[in-house]
């Protein structure tokens, strides 16, 4: 453990009493903190512990999803609607494993479920630096929370799946340690929750999962009555490439009048590339796209056709 | 001029006889080369020379767009439909200036024309490394061709504006010197053309122009009967950040059930940020977004809402 410039003021375990599976501003906070306090959150993985290191495709068949298990909510004293919650992400600690999976056909979500007639699963061994795939492929470990948000103002309960202006399941892979997120507060106290941590993910998270992993997250929560944001904003230093410096990438363009279709085409071409040039099965390729390939919008202005490309860092093959 | 590992086999000037303003496979090649030859193309800027260093917003008012002026077409001996044209981009040479502009309201294209009631224009002074904006803001110069493609098989003439599977106006900012592009050939000889060079651009090119600039481009054209691609693919070493290494970025998320609307929201928030925190006018901010801010797709799988974020490299303010 390195020396820190912070001390943990509060710890929240991932006991069932600290975990919730939907968003509701009517839920009582499990902790109330002063602005500026540092909280260490233990977070369950997205499967709520159903997928362990011995999981198989058969385990996937019986997986039940009742919402992302989120740790919280935490109230920040004095936080009021219209203000901003500043969340400094200080440290992530994983448990040495994670998993990536997709479902096929009608059972599937994600970008291309119809291209597969069976599900896919990879259990990853994680160390501090890399996650191991197959055939000498290693993906850098750069943990972040898939879900990070405050409670929406709207009454009732709300699914954890779609992200909203208050955050939630934003799946922004750049929210790594050292990043700061600004969230618009809609209710008294803010009611902050976090979870669904990923050890790595590509921009797009195309197969519907990153490297899903149980983790602990340490974050400083600060009330910012002096600023306002309409949707989440953030400061980050990346990673913007796998190695942290400009490096060789292989990229496949998708060109279409619809950005989603362009994204699908780009990933289809990348799956072809990984299958034909790198010897992966198409299922393995789809999993790897979801954790290591980035979708960038090249242009959205040359009507009627837009370009989205998928970028594969060649450095992940150097292991 | 540094030492090269190539020699130029052919030169194509940007005389009117070597320039065309639409795509048509019925156009006779202005040059026929052997596979592997290196060609130096002089390329006019996207305004076809109408915008010089003394241009003003008034000049924009009288600008006439008849298609991107493209240099070519070049036939590659023996190239046949179904094969791939490999284009190694070897060198770019600009003329020391470039321009970025947008039109307002109904006259405008791009992502957010309705947010402006007057057009915007910036004339850039370029050196080998940077392009100068305002108030100590410098954008790195990383030239690439906005338009790069081969002739489509479909009969008739085709606008240069939309990109197609054979390439064209793809506006992929990573097609810098050292990159290699693979284009699907649809007609005998391939009929390759190039132009619309940009000295810099953000992913998205949101205001509809990058740093538009006349340039010369040196490229090696190689017939690849041994491979096939459905849409353009490419190898690149970036730039993936402004400085070439992971660096601080400020990012604004746009969350919506439509990827285009999410992109619009992300850029609207970034314009707000540049206006409020960096003191730019909203028009200046929109221009800067188009040349220096990158749109990334964070997730396309958390139905019904997707996340697109706009990333601003803070290093451009260090000048």
HADDOCK unambig.tbl for C-alpha pairs under 7 A between the chains (distance, minus, plus):
assign (segid A and resid 109 and name CA) (segid B and resid 301 and name CA) 6.95 0.50 0.50
assign (segid A and resid 110 and name CA) (segid B and resid 301 and name CA) 4.72 0.50 0.50
assign (segid A and resid 111 and name CA) (segid B and resid 301 and name CA) 6.42 0.50 0.50
assign (segid A and resid 161 and name CA) (segid B and resid 302 and name CA) 5.66 0.50 0.50
assign (segid A and resid 161 and name CA) (segid B and resid 303 and name CA) 6.98 0.50 0.50
assign (segid A and resid 162 and name CA) (segid B and resid 302 and name CA) 5.12 0.50 0.50
assign (segid A and resid 162 and name CA) (segid B and resid 303 and name CA) 5.63 0.50 0.50
assign (segid A and resid 162 and name CA) (segid B and resid 304 and name CA) 5.97 0.50 0.50
assign (segid A and resid 162 and name CA) (segid B and resid 305 and name CA) 5.32 0.50 0.50
assign (segid A and resid 163 and name CA) (segid B and resid 305 and name CA) 6.10 0.50 0.50
assign (segid A and resid 164 and name CA) (segid B and resid 255 and name CA) 6.52 0.50 0.50
assign (segid A and resid 165 and name CA) (segid B and resid 255 and name CA) 6.64 0.50 0.50
assign (segid A and resid 170 and name CA) (segid B and resid 307 and name CA) 6.51 0.50 0.50
assign (segid A and resid 171 and name CA) (segid B and resid 298 and name CA) 6.29 0.50 0.50
assign (segid A and resid 171 and name CA) (segid B and resid 299 and name CA) 6.10 0.50 0.50
assign (segid A and resid 172 and name CA) (segid B and resid 298 and name CA) 5.24 0.50 0.50
assign (segid A and resid 203 and name CA) (segid B and resid 296 and name CA) 6.88 0.50 0.50
assign (segid A and resid 203 and name CA) (segid B and resid 297 and name CA) 5.69 0.50 0.50
assign (segid A and resid 203 and name CA) (segid B and resid 298 and name CA) 4.69 0.50 0.50
assign (segid A and resid 203 and name CA) (segid B and resid 299 and name CA) 6.34 0.50 0.50
assign (segid A and resid 204 and name CA) (segid B and resid 297 and name CA) 5.40 0.50 0.50
assign (segid A and resid 204 and name CA) (segid B and resid 298 and name CA) 4.81 0.50 0.50
assign (segid A and resid 204 and name CA) (segid B and resid 299 and name CA) 3.87 0.50 0.50
assign (segid A and resid 204 and name CA) (segid B and resid 300 and name CA) 5.39 0.50 0.50
assign (segid A and resid 205 and name CA) (segid B and resid 299 and name CA) 5.45 0.50 0.50
assign (segid A and resid 205 and name CA) (segid B and resid 300 and name CA) 6.90 0.50 0.50
assign (segid A and resid 205 and name CA) (segid B and resid 301 and name CA) 6.87 0.50 0.50
assign (segid A and resid 206 and name CA) (segid B and resid 300 and name CA) 6.54 0.50 0.50
assign (segid A and resid 206 and name CA) (segid B and resid 301 and name CA) 6.40 0.50 0.50
assign (segid A and resid 208 and name CA) (segid B and resid 301 and name CA) 5.53 0.50 0.50
assign (segid A and resid 231 and name CA) (segid B and resid 253 and name CA) 6.29 0.50 0.50
assign (segid A and resid 231 and name CA) (segid B and resid 254 and name CA) 6.78 0.50 0.50
assign (segid A and resid 232 and name CA) (segid B and resid 252 and name CA) 6.51 0.50 0.50
assign (segid A and resid 232 and name CA) (segid B and resid 253 and name CA) 5.60 0.50 0.50
assign (segid A and resid 233 and name CA) (segid B and resid 251 and name CA) 5.62 0.50 0.50
assign (segid A and resid 233 and name CA) (segid B and resid 252 and name CA) 4.46 0.50 0.50
assign (segid A and resid 233 and name CA) (segid B and resid 253 and name CA) 5.86 0.50 0.50
assign (segid A and resid 234 and name CA) (segid B and resid 250 and name CA) 5.94 0.50 0.50
assign (segid A and resid 234 and name CA) (segid B and resid 251 and name CA) 5.21 0.50 0.50
assign (segid A and resid 234 and name CA) (segid B and resid 252 and name CA) 6.57 0.50 0.50
assign (segid A and resid 235 and name CA) (segid B and resid 248 and name CA) 6.92 0.50 0.50
assign (segid A and resid 235 and name CA) (segid B and resid 249 and name CA) 5.76 0.50 0.50
assign (segid A and resid 235 and name CA) (segid B and resid 250 and name CA) 4.66 0.50 0.50
assign (segid A and resid 235 and name CA) (segid B and resid 251 and name CA) 6.20 0.50 0.50
assign (segid A and resid 236 and name CA) (segid B and resid 248 and name CA) 5.61 0.50 0.50
assign (segid A and resid 236 and name CA) (segid B and resid 249 and name CA) 5.48 0.50 0.50
assign (segid A and resid 236 and name CA) (segid B and resid 250 and name CA) 6.67 0.50 0.50
assign (segid A and resid 237 and name CA) (segid B and resid 246 and name CA) 5.79 0.50 0.50
assign (segid A and resid 237 and name CA) (segid B and resid 247 and name CA) 4.88 0.50 0.50
assign (segid A and resid 237 and name CA) (segid B and resid 248 and name CA) 4.33 0.50 0.50
assign (segid A and resid 237 and name CA) (segid B and resid 249 and name CA) 6.07 0.50 0.50
assign (segid A and resid 238 and name CA) (segid B and resid 246 and name CA) 5.83 0.50 0.50
assign (segid A and resid 238 and name CA) (segid B and resid 247 and name CA) 6.97 0.50 0.50
assign (segid A and resid 239 and name CA) (segid B and resid 246 and name CA) 6.15 0.50 0.50
assign (segid A and resid 240 and name CA) (segid B and resid 240 and name CA) 6.78 0.50 0.50
assign (segid A and resid 240 and name CA) (segid B and resid 246 and name CA) 6.04 0.50 0.50
assign (segid A and resid 244 and name CA) (segid B and resid 245 and name CA) 5.72 0.50 0.50
assign (segid A and resid 244 and name CA) (segid B and resid 246 and name CA) 5.21 0.50 0.50
assign (segid A and resid 245 and name CA) (segid B and resid 244 and name CA) 5.72 0.50 0.50
assign (segid A and resid 245 and name CA) (segid B and resid 245 and name CA) 4.23 0.50 0.50
assign (segid A and resid 245 and name CA) (segid B and resid 246 and name CA) 6.26 0.50 0.50
assign (segid A and resid 246 and name CA) (segid B and resid 237 and name CA) 5.79 0.50 0.50
assign (segid A and resid 246 and name CA) (segid B and resid 238 and name CA) 5.83 0.50 0.50
assign (segid A and resid 246 and name CA) (segid B and resid 239 and name CA) 6.14 0.50 0.50
assign (segid A and resid 246 and name CA) (segid B and resid 240 and name CA) 6.04 0.50 0.50
assign (segid A and resid 246 and name CA) (segid B and resid 244 and name CA) 5.21 0.50 0.50
assign (segid A and resid 246 and name CA) (segid B and resid 245 and name CA) 6.27 0.50 0.50
assign (segid A and resid 247 and name CA) (segid B and resid 237 and name CA) 4.89 0.50 0.50
assign (segid A and resid 247 and name CA) (segid B and resid 238 and name CA) 6.97 0.50 0.50
assign (segid A and resid 248 and name CA) (segid B and resid 235 and name CA) 6.93 0.50 0.50
assign (segid A and resid 248 and name CA) (segid B and resid 236 and name CA) 5.61 0.50 0.50
assign (segid A and resid 248 and name CA) (segid B and resid 237 and name CA) 4.34 0.50 0.50
assign (segid A and resid 249 and name CA) (segid B and resid 235 and name CA) 5.76 0.50 0.50
assign (segid A and resid 249 and name CA) (segid B and resid 236 and name CA) 5.47 0.50 0.50
assign (segid A and resid 249 and name CA) (segid B and resid 237 and name CA) 6.07 0.50 0.50
assign (segid A and resid 250 and name CA) (segid B and resid 234 and name CA) 5.93 0.50 0.50
assign (segid A and resid 250 and name CA) (segid B and resid 235 and name CA) 4.65 0.50 0.50
assign (segid A and resid 250 and name CA) (segid B and resid 236 and name CA) 6.66 0.50 0.50
assign (segid A and resid 251 and name CA) (segid B and resid 233 and name CA) 5.62 0.50 0.50
assign (segid A and resid 251 and name CA) (segid B and resid 234 and name CA) 5.21 0.50 0.50
assign (segid A and resid 251 and name CA) (segid B and resid 235 and name CA) 6.19 0.50 0.50
assign (segid A and resid 252 and name CA) (segid B and resid 232 and name CA) 6.51 0.50 0.50
assign (segid A and resid 252 and name CA) (segid B and resid 233 and name CA) 4.46 0.50 0.50
assign (segid A and resid 252 and name CA) (segid B and resid 234 and name CA) 6.57 0.50 0.50
assign (segid A and resid 253 and name CA) (segid B and resid 231 and name CA) 6.30 0.50 0.50
assign (segid A and resid 253 and name CA) (segid B and resid 232 and name CA) 5.61 0.50 0.50
assign (segid A and resid 253 and name CA) (segid B and resid 233 and name CA) 5.87 0.50 0.50
assign (segid A and resid 254 and name CA) (segid B and resid 231 and name CA) 6.78 0.50 0.50
assign (segid A and resid 255 and name CA) (segid B and resid 164 and name CA) 6.53 0.50 0.50
assign (segid A and resid 255 and name CA) (segid B and resid 165 and name CA) 6.64 0.50 0.50
assign (segid A and resid 259 and name CA) (segid B and resid 259 and name CA) 6.27 0.50 0.50
assign (segid A and resid 259 and name CA) (segid B and resid 260 and name CA) 6.92 0.50 0.50
assign (segid A and resid 260 and name CA) (segid B and resid 259 and name CA) 6.92 0.50 0.50
assign (segid A and resid 295 and name CA) (segid B and resid 296 and name CA) 6.40 0.50 0.50
assign (segid A and resid 295 and name CA) (segid B and resid 297 and name CA) 5.68 0.50 0.50
assign (segid A and resid 296 and name CA) (segid B and resid 203 and name CA) 6.87 0.50 0.50
assign (segid A and resid 296 and name CA) (segid B and resid 295 and name CA) 6.41 0.50 0.50
assign (segid A and resid 296 and name CA) (segid B and resid 296 and name CA) 4.73 0.50 0.50
assign (segid A and resid 296 and name CA) (segid B and resid 297 and name CA) 6.02 0.50 0.50
assign (segid A and resid 297 and name CA) (segid B and resid 203 and name CA) 5.69 0.50 0.50
assign (segid A and resid 297 and name CA) (segid B and resid 204 and name CA) 5.41 0.50 0.50
assign (segid A and resid 297 and name CA) (segid B and resid 295 and name CA) 5.68 0.50 0.50
assign (segid A and resid 297 and name CA) (segid B and resid 296 and name CA) 6.02 0.50 0.50
assign (segid A and resid 298 and name CA) (segid B and resid 171 and name CA) 6.29 0.50 0.50
assign (segid A and resid 298 and name CA) (segid B and resid 172 and name CA) 5.23 0.50 0.50
assign (segid A and resid 298 and name CA) (segid B and resid 203 and name CA) 4.69 0.50 0.50
assign (segid A and resid 298 and name CA) (segid B and resid 204 and name CA) 4.82 0.50 0.50
assign (segid A and resid 299 and name CA) (segid B and resid 171 and name CA) 6.09 0.50 0.50
assign (segid A and resid 299 and name CA) (segid B and resid 203 and name CA) 6.34 0.50 0.50
assign (segid A and resid 299 and name CA) (segid B and resid 204 and name CA) 3.87 0.50 0.50
assign (segid A and resid 299 and name CA) (segid B and resid 205 and name CA) 5.46 0.50 0.50
assign (segid A and resid 300 and name CA) (segid B and resid 204 and name CA) 5.38 0.50 0.50
assign (segid A and resid 300 and name CA) (segid B and resid 205 and name CA) 6.91 0.50 0.50
assign (segid A and resid 300 and name CA) (segid B and resid 206 and name CA) 6.53 0.50 0.50
assign (segid A and resid 301 and name CA) (segid B and resid 109 and name CA) 6.98 0.50 0.50
assign (segid A and resid 301 and name CA) (segid B and resid 110 and name CA) 4.74 0.50 0.50
assign (segid A and resid 301 and name CA) (segid B and resid 111 and name CA) 6.42 0.50 0.50
assign (segid A and resid 301 and name CA) (segid B and resid 205 and name CA) 6.87 0.50 0.50
assign (segid A and resid 301 and name CA) (segid B and resid 206 and name CA) 6.39 0.50 0.50
assign (segid A and resid 301 and name CA) (segid B and resid 208 and name CA) 5.55 0.50 0.50
assign (segid A and resid 302 and name CA) (segid B and resid 161 and name CA) 5.67 0.50 0.50
assign (segid A and resid 302 and name CA) (segid B and resid 162 and name CA) 5.13 0.50 0.50
assign (segid A and resid 303 and name CA) (segid B and resid 161 and name CA) 6.98 0.50 0.50
assign (segid A and resid 303 and name CA) (segid B and resid 162 and name CA) 5.64 0.50 0.50
assign (segid A and resid 304 and name CA) (segid B and resid 162 and name CA) 5.97 0.50 0.50
assign (segid A and resid 305 and name CA) (segid B and resid 162 and name CA) 5.31 0.50 0.50
assign (segid A and resid 305 and name CA) (segid B and resid 163 and name CA) 6.09 0.50 0.50
assign (segid A and resid 307 and name CA) (segid B and resid 170 and name CA) 6.49 0.50 0.50
